[in-house]
Amino acid sequence: MCGSRSSDRPALCSYPALSQPAAFQRFLSWCNRQTIMVAFKGIWTKDFWRAVSGEYLATLIFVLLSLGSTINWAAGEEKPPPADLVLISLCFGLSIATMVQCFGHISGGHINPAVTAAMVVTRKLSLAKGFFYVVAQCLGGITGAAILYLVTPAAVRGSFGVTTVNSNISLGHAFLVELLITFELVFTIFATCDPKRTDLGGSASLSIGFAVVIGHLFAIPYTGASMNPARSFAPALVTLNFENHWVYWVGPILGGIMAAGLYEYLYCPDPEMKKRLKQVFQKDPSVKYREVETEDIAIKPGFIHAINLVKAEKKDTFQDPTGEVLSSV
C-alpha cells in the first residue's frame, strides 16, 4: 500500500509525523471538527427551522388528538366499559395520516424519532437535522400531552394513555413486539415514499396511517402499541410514570433502523449508492486498493471515509423534503 506514486502528493502512510500517536490524535481531532462543521453548516437557514418547527407542531397535534382517544369518559360509572381498541387504533392511524399529509412537504412528516433515526442511518437526513427533529418531536409531544392533561377532568384521566407492558408477558417479549410493529411501520414508509418506484398509486399518507392502525390493533394488549418514542415519552413525563420506559425507545428505534436498512440496502438498493461504493473500493491495475491521500480523508464518528471535504460540501448531499440541501453526515 505504500509503494511509489505518480502523483506529487504523498500518501498518508508516508507522513512520519502521523506515525506518532499524539500527532495522529491531533489529526483525527482536526478532521472531526471539519466534519462537524460540514454537518451543522445548514442549521442557520429559514427552511431548516421551518422544518423543525413543523415537526414540533405536527407531533403536538398528533399526541393531543391520539391520546385523547384513550380517555375513558365512563370511568366514573359503576361498571365502566373497557377501552375501545378499534376507536383508539383508528384515531392514532388517522391522526398520523392527516399530519403526514399536512406536514410532509414542510418537514417530511416524520412525527416519530424512530422514523428520523431510520432516515439518518440511510443518509436521507443530516445528523444535525435528525438531532433537532428528535428534540422538536419530544417537545411537541410533551406540549400536546400537557394541554390534554389540563383540559381533562382528573376523575377520567385514568392512566392517561401511558404505554405499559402487559403483566402477562416478559420485558423481552414486549421489546420484540415494539420492534416488530415499528419495523412494519418504517418499512411501509420507505416503500410508499420510494422515488425509484413507478407503480405507486393512491395516498402514501393513508398507507402510513393504515400501518399505524394495524400495529395498534395487534399490539395494544401487549405493550400499548407505542411505535413512537415521543408518543410514549410525553404522557410518561406528564404523569411521571417511566416504568419499563426503555422498551419504548430501544424497541422502536432498532425496529425502524432494521426496516430502513433492509429496504435500502437489500430489497431496493439505490443504484447511485452502488456506484459510490465502487468508487470508494476501486482497485488499481495491480489489483490493490487505491491509497487514501491526506486531503481525501474525512473522519466520521467510528470510521474513516475516503471523501474529500470539499466534495462532501458540494456533491455528497441530499435534497430533503423541505427543499434544503444539507450535508449527508
N, C-alpha and C positions, 0 to 999 in steps of 0.2 A: 504493500500500500504506500510505501514511502519511496518509490523509485523516482527516476528523473522525470521532469515535466517540461513540456514545450513552452508553457506559459512562464512569464517573468514572475508571477505571483507564487510564492512558496506555499506548500501545503501546510495544514495545521500541525502535522507531526514534525515539521522541520523547524518550528519555533522552539529554541532551547528554553525560553522563559516559561513557556506553558508546561514544561515538564515538572516545574516546581509546584507543589500542592498549593501554596499561598497564592502564587501568581494565577494559577488556573482557577482558583476560587474567585479571585477578583474579576477574572474574565467572565465567569459564569454570572456573577452578580451584575456586571455591566450589561450582559445580554438579557438578563431577566428584566432589568429596568427598561431597556429598549422595547422589549416585548410588551410590558405593561403599558408603556406609553402608546404603543400601537393599538392595544386593546381598548383603552379608555379615551382615545382621541375624539370619538364621536359623541360623547355624552353631553356636550355643551350646545347641542343643536335643539331647535324648537321641535322638530319632528321626534327626536328622542324622548323628550319629556312629555310630548303629546301622547306617545305610545305608552309610556309608563303610567301616566295619569289615566289612560284608557283602561289599563289592566286593573288599576285601583277601583275605578268606578264600576267596571263590569263585575268584579268579584264582590263588591259591596252589594250590588243589586241581586246577584245570584244567591249569596248567603242569606240575605234578608228574606227573599221570597221563598227559597227552598227550605230553610229552617222553619219558616212559618207553617209549612205543611206538617211539621212534626208535632205541633202544639195540639194537645188533646183538650178541646173545649168542654168535653163531657166529664172531665176528671172529677168534678165536684159531685157528680151523681152517685147514687148508692151502688149501682153496678155499671161502671163506665165501660163502653165498648172498647175492644182492643184497637190498636193503631191500624189505620187503613194503609196497608203496604202498597196497594196499587196507586192510591192517591199520592203518597209520598214519592214513589218512583216516577210517576208522570210529572209531578211538579219539579223534581230535580232535573229530569231529562229535558222537559220543555223549557225550563229556565236556561239551561246551558245552550240549547239550540237557539233561543232568542238572543242571548248575549253574544254568541258566536256570529250570528247574522248581523247584529248591530255593531260590533267592535272588530270584526275580522279584518276589515280594510284599514282600521286605525292602528291596532297593535298586533294583529294576528289572532286575537281572541283566545289566548291560552287559558286564562282564568284558573290555572292549576299549576303548582310548582312541579309536579311530575311531568307535565307536558313541556314546560320550559326546560327542565333538565334533559329531556329527550331531544329537544331542538338544539341544545348546546352541544351535547356529545356527538350529534351527527353534523355539527358545524353549519347549521342553518340559522343560528343565532349567536351573536358575540357573547363572550363570557361576561363582559361589563353589563350588557343589556339584560342577560339572564339573571344576574345578581339583583339588579334594580327591579326586574319583573317580579321575582320571588318576594322581595320586601314589599312591593306595592300590593301584591296579591294577599299577603298576610295582613297588612294594614287595612286593606279594603274589607276582608272578611271580618276582622275584629270590629270595624265600624258598623258593618251590617248587623252583626250579632248583637252589638251593644244597643243599636236602635230598636231591634226586635225585643230585646230584654226590657227596655224602658217602656214600650207600649203594650207589653203583655202582662196581664194581671198575675200576681205571684201565685195565686191559687191554681192556675192552669199551666204554669211553666213546666212542671214535671222535670224531666231530665234535660230539657231544653235542646234536644237534638244532639246531645253529646254522643259520639260514637263509642260504643263499649263492646268488648269481646264477650260473646255468649259463654256463660259459665260451664256449659257442657262440652266445650272444645278447648284445646290447648292453645297457648300463645303461638306455637309453631304453626298450627293449622290456621289460626287467624291471619298470621303473616302470609301464608301461602294463598289464602283467599283474596286478601288485598292485592297481592302481587298479580294474581290471575285476572281479576276484574279490571285492574288498571292496564295490564297488558292488552286486554281486549279493547279497551277504550283508545289507547295510544296507537295501536295497530290500525284501528278504524280511522283515526285522524290522519295518519300517514297515507293510508290507502285512498281515502276520499279527497285528499288535498295534493295528490301527486301530479305535478305538472307534466310528467312524462306520459301519463295515460291519455288515450284518446277515446276511451269507451265510457267515460263518466257521463252520467246524466242525473237529473233531479237536483235535490238540495243537499250540499255537503253538511251544512249546519244541522239539518234534520237527521241525517245519518249519524252524526256525532251525538245528537240528543237521544236517539234510539239506543245507541251503545250505552249511554248512561242509564237509561231506563232498564235495559236488560241486566246490567250489573247490579242495580238496586233490587230488582225483583228476585234475583238469585241470592244476594249476599246480605240483605238487611237482617235476616235471622241469625246469621253467623257473626258479623262484625259491625253491623250498622251501615255497611257499604259506604265507606269514605270515598275511595278512588281519587281523593284530592286532599293533600295535607293541609292546605289553607282552610278548607271547609271544616276539617276536624279541629284545627288549632283554634279557630275563632270561638266556638262555643266552649271549648275546654278552658280557654283563658278567661272568658267572661264568668264562668261558673267555678273556676279554679279546680277543675276536675281533670287531672292528667294521668289517670290510671291507664297503664299499658299504652301510653301515647306513642311510644316509639314505633309500634306496629303501623300506625297511620302515616308515618313518614318514610320509614325504610321500605316497607312493602310496596306502596305506590311508586316511589321513585325508582326502585330496582325494576319493577314491572314495566314502567314506562321506558327505561333505558334499554331493557331487553327487547321490547317490541320494536323500538326505533332501530336498534342495531340489526335485528334480523331482517326487517323490511328493507332498510337502506343498503345493507352490505351482503345479504344473502338472496332474498327473493326478488328485489327490484333494484339492483345496483345502478348507480349513476355512471354512464359511460365516461363522463369527464373525470370522475374520480379514478377510473382505471388508467386514463391517460396520465394523470398526475403521478400515480404510483409507479407507472413505468418510467417516468422521467426521474423520479427520486431514486429508483433502484436500477438505473441504467448501467449497463456494463460496457467497458471499453473493449477494443479488439482482442486484448489479451485475456478475455473472459474474467476480468477482475472488476469489482465495483469501483466506480469512479471515486476519486479522492474528494473530500469536502474541504473547501477553502475557508479561510477565517472569516471573510466578509459575507460568506453564504451561510453562516450559522446563526440561527435564532433559537435561543434557549426557551423552552416552554416547561412548565412545571412537570417534572418527572421524566422528560425525554428531550432529545435534541432533534430538531428538524433541519434538513438541508434546504432552507428557504432564505432567499435574500430579503433583508428587511425592507428595502425599497419596493421589491416586488410584492411583499406582503401588504404594503400600504396601497399599491396601485392595482394589483391584479388579483391577489388571493383574497377576495372579498365576496360577501354575499349581499344580495338585494333582499332586504326583508320586506314584509307586507306593508310597512309604512312608507316605502319609497326611499328609506335612508340606507346608504351604503356604509356598512361597518366592517371592521376587521373580523376575520373569521377565528380569532383566538378567544 
